[in-house]
Structure formats: C-alpha cells, structure tokens
Amino acid sequence: MFSVRKFFSPTIAGAIRQIAKNTQNVRLSSTYRAAILTEFNKIPKIERIKVQQNLFPGQVKVGVHFCSLNYTDVRIMEGSQDVELPLVPGCEFSGEVVAVDPDNRLDFRVGDRVVALRGHLTSGGGLASEVILSEFDCFQLSDISLKDAAILPYGHGTAMLAFSKYCPLNENDTVIVIAGPGGLGLGAIEVASSVYRAKVIAICDTEDSSILIRDEGAFQTICMSEGYPKVYRFLKNALGENRVRCIYDAVGGEALHLLQDFLDTENGSILTVYPLFDREAFKNSSPDFKVKDKDRVDRTELAKLPPIHERVQHIDLYNYQYQDRNFFREIIEETLSLYGEDLISAHVSKVFSLEDLEDAVEFIKKKKCTGKVLIEVKEDDTDESDNEDKRKKD
C-alpha cells in the first residue's frame, strides 16, 4: 500500500512561497530558471529562482532537458482554466535525476535518465531547468533519447488507456480518429493501427498533418478543411453499410454530434481525450454542419440511444496519477516499451529554446505543427557568476 506522504508534490506557487519563507532549505548561491506564468494571456516570463536544496521524503529533483509544449498548455496560458498563479506550465518532460531523497522506493539514483508526467491543472513545472516531484511521476528510460521520451507518454499513453480499458479493440476493428496538429491524435492512430491492428480512418485539420497521418498507418484520411458535408460523404462512401467500433476525438468534441451517425450502436464507443472537454458546453452546442437530412445514413437505431452528451466518455490519463498509481505507471511503462519494440514512434515538429517560448506558442496557435513541439530547457554548465554577469549585460 502506498504512503500518502510519498505522493506529496507542492505546486509551483507553494514551492515559491516555501522558498521565500524557508530559507534554510535554499542554497542561496544557486538558482535555476523557470518560465513563470503570473498573468493570463501573457507569455510566461523567464526568471531565476533560488534552488530548494532539501527534498521531502519520496521526492526526486530532475534537471530538465526537454519539455513538451502541448495545446493544453497554451490554453491554460490564455486563462481557459481556473488554475492558481503563479504557475510554471509544462506537464510532460524529460531529463536527468540530479538529487534524490534517501527515502525513495523506486531506487532512483543521481544520473538516471527519466521522463515525467504531472497534472497540467495542478503542478506542471516542466518549463524550468529543475523540477522537484514525486518519484512515482518519474519513469526510467533505457535506450530512448530524451528528446523522443518527452513526447511519448501523454499522447500514446492516453491511447493505450483508451483502447485497453474504455474501448478494447480487436484486429480489423474500424476506428475514426479526429486528430489535431499535436500528439494526442497521432498517438491514437499509431496505437490503434500498429499495436491493435485496427483500421483507422483519420480526420485531420491540415493537409500537412494528413500526409504524416497516412505515414503513421491511417487506412484513409480526409482533411476537416474540406467542410463537414464532404467529410460526411467521404465517411459514408468509405464505410458503406459498416459502422465503426470507436470514434476517438482529440480536438474538442463538436464533430461528434455529426459523426455519431457512423458508430456501431450496439458495440461502439465515443471517446474524447481533449483535456479541456466541457460536457455542459457540449450538451448545449448545436452546430450547423450543413449536411442535408436526405444525404445522411439511416439513423433509426441511433435515435433509440440516450443523448450523445450522456454517451461520450471523457478520458484523462492524469486522473489515474492519484486514483490508481499502479495502473497509471503500468500504462506509461507499457507505452515506453512499445517504442523499444518499434511499434510506436516519436514525431517532433519543431524544437524551440526556452527563450523562444513566445515563438513556440505562436507556432502552435497557427497550427503549423505536425507532431509535438518541444522546448529545450537544459542550461549550459556555466558558473553562476557568469550567468549573473550575462543578465546584467542584458
């Protein structure tokens, strides 16, 4: 049975307050840099924070090399969620262990290469050169590069959770994946096609992402920019009288109102993994898809089912960090092992430095990415006095 004290991991706000109040835990001659969000609709400001030297039982300190910048991080910066400020964004990151508390059950050692996940609505912290977190949120790496490791656990891990627990897939099942420019949709396509050998029909948002999606095993693809009527006709022709086992949404849910027409009404599942999914807003939405009733498939059986807002299952991998730690770790460890078996791959759209965070955010907002965006966080191993002199010149 796990100990509650092992799970304690202060938020960045709490950590900053603790640094200010408990100077006995701080090595005053040493600092690390962090991109701190203090105001919504602003780019986090890079500041230097004094290092907390002492760790709580069961904690590790990770020197971050790469942090994945997800669309959810951007939305949080915009104020779309009620989170406590100040906050250091970044929930998926990789690096090396630089300090461990002696009381750690997973036998982490200084120098271990790890990837870590932290809940984006509570902790985050990856856009910093150092992060202190629970050992249970860290995963040791074997042959995976730190760059690839920083983009695998969340997108692919969420898909593994979805297709193993919420909608178990069999070979040759058909899955519709609504994929955005980031990693959630790509992860689902790879896991469904490579691991479960299902047939994937992918709906993407740009032509560039369509090319990548086909390369990753999608059976057929169409671009959402074609418009809903054309997407609907495409699916109608592609499926004929068949229906799909799963509709997997990674972008926000609107299209589910229309695409449910193609779901197997007896055995099908509608899943959304969009992190900021709002069930009430989804219930009250009534988008005009401009698809004529005469052009739609027979919806007799569909009309017998409960309303779609009651049938959509929202999946959040981070919930299992606290609800079922063992299962959470199993999902991530299995996901990482799939990479070693060449069943999944990592797609880096572009790497930005921490100083270029604003450019990275804009890159995501304009949907230029086809895959994950990474922020390289690791600092040069220079003397602290040299850093101070450089800051004075700047």
C-alpha positions in Angstrom: 0.0 0.0 0.0 1.4 3.4 -0.9 2.1 6.0 1.7 0.3 9.4 1.4 3.5 11.3 2.2 5.1 9.7 -0.9 2.5 11.4 -3.1 3.0 15.0 -1.8 4.2 17.3 -4.5 3.8 21.0 -3.9 2.6 23.3 -6.7 4.9 25.8 -8.1 3.0 28.5 -6.2 3.6 26.6 -3.0 7.2 26.0 -3.9 7.8 29.7 -4.5 6.2 30.6 -1.2 8.2 27.9 0.6 11.4 29.2 -0.9 10.6 32.7 0.3 9.7 31.5 3.8 12.1 28.6 4.5 15.5 29.9 3.5 17.1 27.0 5.4 16.1 24.8 2.5 17.6 27.0 -0.1 21.2 27.1 -1.3 21.4 30.9 -1.7 24.3 30.8 -4.1 22.5 28.7 -6.7 19.4 29.4 -8.8 17.6 27.8 -11.7 15.5 29.4 -14.4 11.8 28.9 -14.9 9.1 30.3 -17.2 6.6 31.6 -14.7 3.0 32.5 -15.7 1.8 35.3 -13.5 -0.9 36.7 -15.7 -3.2 35.1 -18.2 -2.9 35.9 -21.9 0.7 36.7 -21.4 3.8 34.6 -22.2 5.4 33.2 -19.1 8.4 35.3 -18.0 11.7 33.6 -17.6 13.0 34.2 -14.1 15.7 32.8 -11.8 14.5 31.0 -8.7 16.6 30.0 -5.7 17.2 26.3 -5.5 15.4 24.3 -2.8 18.1 22.0 -1.5 16.2 19.7 0.8 13.7 17.2 -0.6 10.6 15.8 1.0 10.5 12.0 1.5 10.0 10.2 -1.7 10.9 13.1 -4.0 13.4 13.4 -6.7 14.9 16.5 -8.4 15.1 16.4 -12.2 17.3 18.5 -14.4 15.0 19.1 -17.3 16.4 18.8 -20.9 13.2 18.8 -23.0 9.6 19.8 -22.2 6.7 19.1 -24.5 4.5 22.2 -25.2 1.0 21.0 -25.7 -2.0 22.9 -27.0 -3.5 22.5 -23.5 -0.5 24.4 -22.0 -1.3 27.2 -24.5 -4.9 27.2 -23.5 -4.0 27.4 -19.8 -1.7 30.4 -20.5 -4.8 32.0 -22.2 -6.8 31.6 -19.0 -9.2 28.9 -20.2 -8.9 27.1 -16.9 -9.2 28.1 -13.3 -5.6 27.5 -12.1 -3.7 29.1 -9.4 -1.0 31.6 -10.3 2.0 31.8 -10.4 2.4 28.6 -12.4 5.2 27.1 -14.4 3.5 25.3 -17.3 4.7 22.0 -18.8 3.4 18.6 -17.8 5.5 16.3 -19.9 9.2 16.5 -19.7 12.5 14.5 -19.7 15.9 14.9 -18.2 18.3 13.5 -15.6 17.9 13.0 -11.9 20.2 15.4 -10.1 19.1 14.7 -6.5 17.1 12.1 -4.6 15.7 11.8 -1.2 17.2 8.7 0.6 13.6 7.5 1.3 12.7 6.6 -2.3 11.1 3.3 -3.1 11.8 3.1 -6.8 15.6 3.3 -6.3 16.3 6.3 -8.4 19.9 7.4 -8.5 21.6 10.6 -9.5 22.3 10.5 -13.2 19.2 8.3 -14.1 17.6 9.4 -17.3 13.8 9.8 -16.8 10.6 11.1 -18.3 8.0 12.6 -16.1 4.3 13.5 -16.2 2.5 15.9 -13.9 -1.1 17.0 -13.9 -1.5 20.2 -16.0 -4.2 21.7 -13.8 -2.2 21.3 -10.6 1.5 21.0 -10.8 3.1 21.3 -14.3 6.5 22.7 -13.8 8.3 21.3 -16.9 9.3 24.7 -18.3 12.1 25.0 -15.8 15.6 23.8 -15.6 14.9 22.0 -12.4 11.7 20.3 -11.1 11.1 18.6 -7.8 8.4 15.9 -7.9 7.2 12.6 -6.6 9.3 9.6 -7.6 6.0 7.9 -8.7 5.6 10.5 -11.5 9.1 9.6 -13.0 9.9 6.8 -15.3 13.3 5.4 -16.0 14.5 5.3 -19.6 16.6 2.7 -21.3 17.5 3.4 -24.9 15.0 6.1 -25.6 16.5 9.5 -26.3 15.5 12.4 -24.0 14.0 14.2 -27.0 11.8 11.3 -28.0 10.9 10.5 -24.4 9.5 13.9 -23.8 6.7 13.4 -26.3 5.7 9.7 -25.9 3.9 9.2 -22.6 0.9 11.5 -22.8 -0.4 11.1 -26.3 0.4 7.4 -26.8 -0.3 6.6 -23.1 -3.7 8.1 -23.4 -4.4 6.0 -26.4 -3.2 2.9 -24.6 -5.6 3.7 -21.8 -8.5 4.3 -24.1 -8.1 1.2 -26.2 -7.3 -1.2 -23.3 -9.8 0.0 -20.7 -12.6 2.1 -22.3 -12.9 0.6 -25.8 -10.9 -2.6 -26.1 -10.0 -3.0 -29.8 -9.7 -6.2 -31.8 -7.8 -6.7 -35.0 -9.6 -5.2 -38.0 -12.0 -3.1 -35.9 -12.5 0.3 -37.6 -11.7 3.5 -35.7 -12.4 7.1 -36.6 -9.8 9.4 -35.1 -10.4 13.2 -35.2 -6.8 14.4 -34.9 -5.4 17.9 -34.4 -1.9 19.1 -35.1 -0.5 17.8 -31.8 0.3 14.4 -30.4 -3.0 13.1 -29.0 -4.4 12.2 -32.4 -1.1 10.9 -33.8 -0.7 8.7 -30.7 -4.1 7.2 -31.1 -3.5 6.5 -34.8 -0.2 4.7 -34.1 -1.5 2.7 -31.2 -4.7 1.7 -32.9 -3.1 0.7 -36.2 0.3 -0.7 -35.0 -0.5 -2.2 -31.6 -4.1 -3.3 -32.1 -4.0 -3.7 -35.9 -7.3 -1.8 -36.3 -8.3 0.1 -39.4 -8.0 3.8 -38.8 -9.9 6.5 -40.7 -8.3 9.8 -39.7 -9.9 13.2 -39.9 -7.2 15.8 -39.7 -7.1 19.6 -39.7 -4.4 20.4 -42.3 -3.0 18.8 -45.4 0.4 18.7 -43.9 -0.8 16.6 -41.0 -2.8 14.4 -43.4 0.5 13.3 -45.0 2.1 12.5 -41.7 -1.1 10.6 -40.5 -1.1 8.4 -43.6 2.6 7.6 -43.0 1.6 6.5 -39.4 -0.8 3.9 -40.5 -4.1 5.6 -41.2 -6.1 3.4 -43.6 -7.8 6.5 -45.1 -7.6 10.2 -44.3 -9.6 13.4 -45.1 -9.0 17.0 -44.1 -11.5 18.8 -42.0 -10.9 21.9 -44.1 -12.9 20.2 -46.8 -16.0 21.0 -44.8 -18.4 18.8 -42.9 -20.6 17.9 -45.9 -17.6 16.5 -47.8 -16.2 14.8 -44.7 -19.6 13.1 -44.2 -19.9 11.9 -47.8 -16.3 10.6 -47.6 -17.2 8.5 -44.5 -20.5 7.3 -46.0 -18.7 6.1 -49.1 -15.8 4.6 -47.2 -17.9 2.6 -44.7 -20.8 1.6 -46.9 -23.2 -0.4 -44.6 -20.5 -0.9 -42.0 -20.2 1.0 -38.8 -17.2 1.8 -36.6 -16.1 0.4 -33.2 -14.9 3.7 -31.9 -14.9 7.4 -32.6 -11.8 9.0 -30.9 -11.8 12.7 -30.6 -8.6 14.7 -29.8 -9.7 18.2 -30.7 -12.8 19.3 -28.7 -15.9 17.3 -29.5 -18.0 19.4 -31.8 -17.8 17.0 -34.7 -19.0 14.1 -32.6 -22.6 15.4 -32.9 -22.4 14.5 -36.6 -20.0 11.6 -36.8 -22.0 9.5 -34.3 -24.1 8.6 -37.4 -21.3 6.1 -38.3 -21.0 4.4 -34.9 -21.9 0.8 -34.2 -25.0 1.4 -32.0 -24.6 -1.9 -30.1 -20.8 -2.2 -29.5 -19.4 1.2 -30.4 -17.8 3.8 -28.1 -17.4 7.6 -28.4 -14.3 8.8 -26.6 -12.9 12.3 -26.3 -9.4 12.8 -24.9 -9.5 16.6 -25.3 -8.1 17.7 -22.0 -10.4 20.7 -21.6 -13.6 19.0 -22.7 -16.7 20.7 -21.2 -19.6 18.3 -21.1 -22.2 21.0 -20.3 -21.0 23.2 -23.2 -21.0 20.1 -25.5 -24.6 19.3 -24.4 -25.8 22.8 -25.2 -24.0 23.1 -28.5 -26.0 22.8 -31.7 -23.6 23.4 -34.6 -24.9 23.7 -38.2 -23.0 21.1 -40.2 -24.8 21.9 -43.4 -25.4 18.2 -44.1 -28.9 17.7 -45.6 -31.1 15.1 -43.9 -31.7 13.3 -47.2 -27.9 12.7 -47.5 -27.5 11.2 -44.1 -27.3 7.5 -43.3 -30.2 5.7 -41.6 -30.4 6.9 -38.0 -33.3 4.7 -36.8 -31.2 2.7 -34.3 -29.2 5.8 -33.2 -32.5 7.5 -32.3 -33.1 4.8 -29.7 -30.0 5.6 -27.7 -29.6 8.2 -24.9 -28.4 11.7 -26.0 -24.9 11.9 -27.2 -23.7 14.0 -24.2 -24.5 11.1 -22.0 -22.7 8.6 -24.1 -19.4 10.4 -24.7 -16.7 9.2 -22.4 -14.1 11.7 -21.4 -10.7 10.2 -20.8 -8.0 11.9 -18.8 -4.8 10.0 -18.2 -3.8 12.3 -15.4 -6.7 11.3 -13.3 -5.0 8.0 -12.7 -2.0 9.6 -11.1 -3.9 9.9 -7.9 -6.8 7.5 -8.4 -4.7 4.4 -9.3 -1.0 5.0 -9.2 -0.1 1.4 -10.0 -2.3 1.3 -13.1 -1.0 4.7 -14.2 2.6 3.5 -14.0 1.7 0.3 -15.9 0.2 2.3 -18.8 3.2 4.6 -19.1 5.8 1.8 -18.8 3.9 -0.3 -21.4 3.8 2.7 -23.7 7.6 3.2 -23.4 8.2 -0.4 -24.1 6.2 -0.2 -27.3 8.7 2.4 -28.5 11.5 -0.1 -27.9 9.6 -2.7 -30.0 9.3 -0.2 -32.9 5.5 -0.2 -32.6 5.2 3.5 -32.0 7.5 6.4 -32.9 8.1 10.0 -31.8 7.3 12.9 -34.1 8.9 16.2 -33.2 7.5 19.0 -35.3 10.0 21.7 -34.1 12.3 22.4 -31.2 12.4 25.8 -29.6 14.7 27.2 -26.9 13.1 28.4 -23.6 14.0 31.9 -24.7 11.9 31.4 -27.8 8.8 30.3 -25.9 6.7 33.1 -27.4 7.5 31.8 -30.9 6.6 28.3 -29.9 3.2 29.4 -28.6 2.5 31.2 -31.8 3.6 28.2 -33.8 1.0 26.1 -32.0 -1.7 28.7 -32.3 -1.3 29.0 -36.0 -1.4 25.1 -36.3 1.9 24.9 -38.0 2.9 21.8 -36.1 2.6 18.3 -37.4 3.5 16.4 -34.3 4.8 17.6 -31.0 6.5 20.9 -30.2 9.5 20.7 -27.8 11.1 23.3 -25.6 14.8 22.7 -25.0 15.2 23.8 -21.4 18.7 22.5 -20.3 21.1 25.2 -19.3 24.8 25.3 -20.2 27.0 24.1 -17.4 28.4 27.6 -16.7 29.3 29.2 -13.4 26.6 31.0 -11.6 28.6 34.2 -11.5 29.0 34.1 -15.3 25.2 33.8 -15.6 24.8 36.8 -13.3 27.2 38.9 -15.4 25.3 38.0 -18.5 22.0 39.0 -17.0 23.4 42.4 -16.0 24.6 43.0 -19.6 21.1 42.0 -20.9 
